[in-house]
Amino acid sequence: MNTANLQMEGTLLALAALTEVLARKGILSAEDLTEALGCAERGASARSSGLSEANKEAIRFPIRFLRHALQQRDGAALDYAAIAAGVGRTRERVKL
């Protein structure tokens, strides 16, 4: 596996854990975090003009990963593969 992919995996898990702590401690509500991630996804979508659909999905994936991880907060260890699979199952399908 490409080392950059492993670095991205670690970064996403760290960010997911941080967002969970922010919500659990009441520093930011889950709604605030969801709103911020929605803003990030809208910005990513606006930036993606001229890119292939695969590249657009690559830009959106980290944002959707964090959103999905936030929805599954339960204090258990974060499972990258399970969260990524959940993102894949729930992503919007492109109509051809």
C-alpha positions, 0 to 999 in steps of 0.5 A, a space after each residue: 500500500 502507498 505510504 501516503 494512503 496510510 498517512 491519510 488513514 492515520 490522519 482521518 482516524 486522529 481527526 475523527 477521534 478529536 471530533 468525538 472528544 469535542 462533541 463529548 465534552 460539549 465544546 462543539 455540538 454534533 450539529 455544529 460539527 455536522 454543519 462544519 463538515 457540510 460547509 467543507 463538502 460544499 466548498 469541495 464540490 465548488 472547487 471540483 469543477 473540471 475534475 473527473 467524478 472519481 477525483 470529486 469523490 476523492 476530495 469528498 471522501 475525507 469529509 464524508 469519513 469524518 461525518 460518518 465517524 461522528 454519527 457512530 460515536 460510541 466510545 469504541 475504538 475507531 475502525 477505519 475499514 468499517 467507517 470507510 465501508 459505511 461511506 461507500 454504502 451511503 455515498 450519492 450515486 452518479 446517474 449516468 
